[in-house]
Amino acid sequence: MYKKIFTKISIHTILIATSLLSIFPFIWLTSTSLKGVNEDIFAYPPNIIPQDFTFTNYIEVWQQVNFVGYFINSMIVAGLTVLLNLVLSSLAAYPLARMRFYGKKFFFFSILATIMIPFQAIMLPVYIITLKLNLIDSVNNLMGYIGLVMPFAVSAFGIFLMRQAFIKIPKELEEAAIVDGCNVFEMFIKVVIPMVKPTLAVLAVFTFIGSWGEFLWPSIMLTKESMYTLPVGINNLQGLFSSNWRYIAAGSILSTIPIIIFFLAMQKYFIAGENDGAIKG
């Protein structure tokens, strides 16, 4: 009995310590964003609780830069990326889960192999292709949005995750839908997709977080400040305010709010969807 209690205490202690280490950068960022000009943010020992407490940094960031414009651009790019990933990953994963065709395993493992290729390795050819297709914001804003979204419109992770979810669905349900008069597309939309909503939610959360925080690709592609996404716009604060870390911290905190809201909205599906992706297929 005592051994079980000791084991539980040890596990919970490790989990709590790990959680605190993970959340500490966010706490420090929040603390910095709330410190006034009269307080040294680099003081040693550091002060977690601000002595000169103020919300002025948030107000200044909101007023002195086009924060609303950056926010709208990020929402458009992240929203389109999530939508395309949900649609394209589902359409690509279903044949790999259900249909029989020559080279099925080869195609599946080839797709999985692309996970090991970092985006930086293919960034140059993707950039050249994007320029050749005029998918840049110097042409017009619409083409700029397309250029930001298309390289991330589908992912090997999304295809794998959706394939695992489709494998879990009993084939009898699909056969029953066909017998009832549904064609393949109707069966896919009305029967299969509603049953994988938790997995779609998981894919949406991961895609949204990745797209919202993407910095490298937008910083290369964007030429007009009016098209900046939040990560690029916040990075621009370093030059605009001579590296005023209070403003940068406030802007960073504001940029994380949509991610938190989106995750909380999808939370009830998240755990169930993650379990779907863990099923061996």
C-alpha positions as CSV (number, residue, x, y, z in Angstrom):
1,M,0.0,0.0,0.0
2,Y,2.7,2.5,1.0
3,K,4.6,1.6,-2.2
4,K,1.6,2.6,-4.3
5,I,1.2,5.8,-2.4
6,F,4.9,6.6,-2.8
7,T,4.7,5.8,-6.5
8,K,1.7,8.1,-7.0
9,I,3.3,10.9,-5.1
10,S,6.5,10.6,-7.1
11,I,4.6,10.6,-10.4
12,H,2.5,13.6,-9.5
13,T,5.6,15.5,-8.2
14,I,7.4,14.9,-11.5
15,L,4.3,15.9,-13.5
16,I,3.8,19.1,-11.4
17,A,7.5,20.0,-11.8
18,T,7.4,19.4,-15.5
19,S,4.2,21.5,-15.8
20,L,5.8,24.4,-13.9
21,L,8.9,24.3,-16.1
22,S,6.7,24.3,-19.2
23,I,4.5,27.2,-18.1
24,F,7.3,29.3,-16.6
25,P,8.2,31.1,-19.9
26,F,4.6,32.1,-20.3
27,I,4.4,33.4,-16.7
28,W,7.7,35.3,-17.2
29,L,6.3,36.8,-20.4
30,T,3.1,37.9,-18.7
31,S,5.1,39.4,-15.9
32,T,7.3,41.4,-18.2
33,S,4.3,42.7,-20.2
34,L,2.8,44.1,-17.0
35,K,5.9,45.9,-15.7
36,G,6.2,49.7,-15.9
37,V,9.1,51.8,-17.2
38,N,10.3,52.4,-13.7
39,E,10.9,48.7,-13.1
40,D,14.0,46.8,-14.3
41,I,12.9,43.8,-16.2
42,F,16.4,42.4,-16.1
43,A,16.8,42.7,-12.3
44,Y,18.5,40.0,-10.3
45,P,17.0,38.2,-8.6
46,P,14.1,38.4,-11.0
47,N,10.7,39.7,-9.8
48,I,7.9,37.5,-11.0
49,I,5.2,39.8,-9.5
50,P,5.5,43.3,-11.0
51,Q,6.1,46.0,-8.5
52,D,5.1,48.8,-11.0
53,F,2.0,47.1,-12.3
54,T,0.5,48.6,-15.5
55,F,-1.5,47.7,-18.6
56,T,0.0,50.6,-20.5
57,N,2.2,48.2,-22.6
58,Y,-0.9,46.5,-24.0
59,I,-2.5,49.8,-24.8
60,E,0.6,51.2,-26.5
61,V,1.1,48.1,-28.7
62,W,-2.5,48.2,-29.7
63,Q,-2.4,51.9,-30.6
64,Q,1.1,52.3,-32.2
65,V,1.2,49.4,-34.6
66,N,-1.4,47.9,-36.9
67,F,-2.2,45.1,-34.5
68,V,-5.7,44.6,-35.7
69,G,-4.5,44.3,-39.3
70,Y,-1.9,41.7,-38.2
71,F,-4.5,39.8,-36.3
72,I,-6.9,39.8,-39.3
73,N,-4.1,38.5,-41.6
74,S,-3.2,35.8,-39.2
75,M,-6.9,34.7,-38.9
76,I,-7.3,34.5,-42.6
77,V,-4.1,32.5,-43.2
78,A,-4.7,30.2,-40.2
79,G,-8.4,29.7,-41.1
80,L,-7.7,28.8,-44.7
81,T,-4.8,26.5,-43.7
82,V,-7.0,24.7,-41.2
83,L,-9.9,24.3,-43.7
84,L,-7.7,23.0,-46.5
85,N,-5.9,20.6,-44.1
86,L,-9.2,19.1,-42.9
87,V,-10.6,18.7,-46.4
88,L,-7.4,17.5,-48.2
89,S,-6.1,15.3,-45.4
90,S,-9.5,13.6,-45.2
91,L,-9.8,13.0,-48.9
92,A,-6.2,11.7,-49.1
93,A,-6.5,9.5,-46.0
94,Y,-9.8,7.7,-46.8
95,P,-8.5,5.8,-49.9
96,L,-5.4,4.8,-47.9
97,A,-7.6,3.4,-45.1
98,R,-10.4,1.8,-47.1
99,M,-9.7,1.3,-50.8
100,R,-7.5,-1.4,-52.3
101,F,-5.1,-0.3,-55.1
102,Y,-1.7,-1.2,-56.4
103,G,1.1,0.4,-54.4
104,K,-1.1,1.5,-51.5
105,K,1.5,0.8,-48.8
106,F,4.3,2.3,-50.9
107,F,2.4,5.6,-51.3
108,F,1.4,5.6,-47.6
109,F,5.0,5.1,-46.3
110,S,6.3,7.6,-48.9
111,I,3.9,10.2,-47.5
112,L,5.0,9.3,-43.9
113,A,8.7,9.7,-45.0
114,T,8.1,13.3,-45.8
115,I,7.6,14.0,-42.1
116,M,11.4,13.6,-41.7
117,I,12.1,16.4,-44.3
118,P,12.3,19.8,-42.6
119,F,10.6,22.7,-44.4
120,Q,13.9,24.5,-44.5
121,A,15.3,21.8,-46.8
122,I,12.6,22.4,-49.5
123,M,12.0,26.1,-48.8
124,L,14.1,27.4,-51.7
125,P,12.4,25.4,-54.4
126,V,9.0,26.2,-52.9
127,Y,9.9,29.8,-52.8
128,I,10.9,29.8,-56.5
129,I,7.7,28.0,-57.5
130,T,5.7,30.5,-55.5
131,L,7.4,33.4,-57.3
132,K,6.9,31.8,-60.7
133,L,3.2,31.5,-60.0
134,N,3.0,35.1,-58.8
135,L,1.6,34.0,-55.5
136,I,3.1,36.9,-53.6
137,D,1.6,40.0,-52.0
138,S,3.3,42.4,-54.4
139,V,0.9,41.2,-57.1
140,N,-2.2,41.6,-54.8
141,N,-3.4,40.7,-51.4
142,L,-5.4,37.6,-52.5
143,M,-2.3,36.1,-54.2
144,G,-0.3,36.9,-51.1
145,Y,-2.7,34.9,-48.9
146,I,-2.7,32.0,-51.3
147,G,1.2,32.0,-51.3
148,L,1.2,31.9,-47.5
149,V,-1.3,29.0,-47.3
150,M,-0.5,26.7,-50.2
151,P,2.8,25.2,-48.9
152,F,0.9,24.1,-45.7
153,A,-2.4,23.2,-47.3
154,V,-1.9,19.5,-46.4
155,S,0.5,17.6,-44.2
156,A,1.7,14.0,-43.9
157,F,0.8,14.2,-40.2
158,G,-2.8,15.1,-41.0
159,I,-3.1,12.3,-43.6
160,F,-1.7,9.7,-41.1
161,L,-4.0,11.0,-38.3
162,M,-7.1,10.8,-40.4
163,R,-6.2,7.4,-41.8
164,Q,-6.0,6.0,-38.3
165,A,-9.4,7.4,-37.5
166,F,-11.0,6.0,-40.7
167,I,-9.6,2.5,-40.0
168,K,-11.4,2.5,-36.6
169,I,-14.8,2.9,-38.2
170,P,-16.6,-0.4,-38.7
171,K,-17.0,-1.2,-42.4
172,E,-20.5,-2.5,-41.8
173,L,-21.7,1.1,-41.3
174,E,-20.4,2.1,-44.7
175,E,-21.9,-0.9,-46.3
176,A,-25.2,-0.2,-44.7
177,A,-25.1,3.4,-46.1
178,I,-24.5,2.0,-49.6
179,V,-27.3,-0.4,-49.3
180,D,-29.6,2.4,-48.2
181,G,-28.9,4.2,-51.5
182,C,-26.0,6.5,-50.7
183,N,-23.3,6.9,-53.3
184,V,-19.6,6.9,-52.1
185,F,-19.5,10.6,-51.7
186,E,-22.7,10.8,-49.7
187,M,-21.6,8.0,-47.5
188,F,-18.3,9.7,-46.9
189,I,-19.9,13.1,-46.0
190,K,-22.9,11.8,-44.1
191,V,-21.6,8.7,-42.3
192,V,-17.8,8.7,-42.2
193,I,-17.0,12.4,-41.5
194,P,-19.4,12.8,-38.5
195,M,-17.8,9.8,-36.9
196,V,-14.3,11.3,-37.0
197,K,-15.2,14.7,-35.6
198,P,-12.8,14.3,-32.6
199,T,-9.9,13.5,-34.9
200,L,-10.8,16.5,-37.1
201,A,-10.7,18.7,-34.0
202,V,-7.3,17.4,-33.1
203,L,-6.0,18.1,-36.6
204,A,-7.6,21.5,-36.5
205,V,-5.9,22.4,-33.2
206,F,-2.5,21.3,-34.3
207,T,-2.8,23.0,-37.7
208,F,-4.1,26.2,-36.2
209,I,-1.2,26.4,-33.7
210,G,1.4,25.7,-36.3
211,S,-0.1,28.2,-38.8
212,W,-0.7,30.9,-36.3
213,G,2.9,30.7,-35.0
214,E,4.6,30.4,-38.4
215,F,7.3,33.0,-38.8
216,L,9.9,31.9,-41.3
217,W,7.7,31.5,-44.4
218,P,5.7,34.8,-43.9
219,S,8.9,36.7,-43.2
220,I,10.3,35.6,-46.5
221,M,7.2,36.0,-48.6
222,L,5.7,39.2,-47.3
223,T,6.8,42.5,-48.8
224,K,4.0,44.8,-47.6
225,E,3.6,45.7,-43.9
226,S,-0.2,45.7,-44.4
227,M,0.0,41.9,-45.1
228,Y,2.1,41.1,-42.0
229,T,0.9,38.2,-39.8
230,L,1.2,38.5,-36.0
231,P,4.6,36.8,-35.7
232,V,6.1,39.0,-38.3
233,G,4.5,42.1,-37.0
234,I,5.6,41.4,-33.4
235,N,9.1,40.7,-34.6
236,N,9.0,44.2,-36.2
237,L,8.5,45.7,-32.8
238,Q,12.2,45.1,-32.1
239,G,13.2,47.8,-34.6
240,L,10.2,50.0,-34.1
241,F,10.5,50.4,-30.4
242,S,14.3,49.8,-30.1
243,S,13.8,46.4,-28.5
244,N,11.3,47.5,-25.9
245,W,10.8,44.1,-24.3
246,R,7.7,45.2,-22.4
247,Y,5.9,45.9,-25.7
248,I,7.2,42.8,-27.3
249,A,6.0,40.7,-24.3
250,A,2.6,42.4,-24.4
251,G,2.2,41.7,-28.1
252,S,3.2,38.1,-27.7
253,I,0.7,37.6,-24.9
254,L,-2.1,39.1,-27.1
255,S,-1.1,36.9,-30.0
256,T,-1.5,33.7,-27.8
257,I,-5.1,34.5,-26.8
258,P,-6.7,33.2,-30.0
259,I,-4.8,29.9,-29.7
260,I,-6.0,29.4,-26.1
261,I,-9.6,30.2,-27.1
262,F,-9.4,27.9,-30.1
263,F,-8.0,25.0,-28.0
264,L,-10.7,25.5,-25.3
265,A,-13.4,25.4,-27.9
266,M,-12.1,22.1,-29.2
267,Q,-11.1,20.6,-25.9
268,K,-14.0,18.3,-25.5
269,Y,-13.0,16.5,-28.7
270,F,-9.2,16.6,-28.2
271,I,-8.5,13.6,-25.9
272,A,-10.8,11.3,-27.9
273,G,-9.3,12.4,-31.2
274,E,-5.7,11.8,-29.9
275,N,-6.7,8.3,-28.9
276,D,-7.9,7.6,-32.5
277,G,-4.5,8.5,-33.8
278,A,-2.9,6.0,-31.5
279,I,-4.7,3.0,-32.9
280,K,-2.5,0.7,-34.9
281,G,-3.6,0.3,-38.5
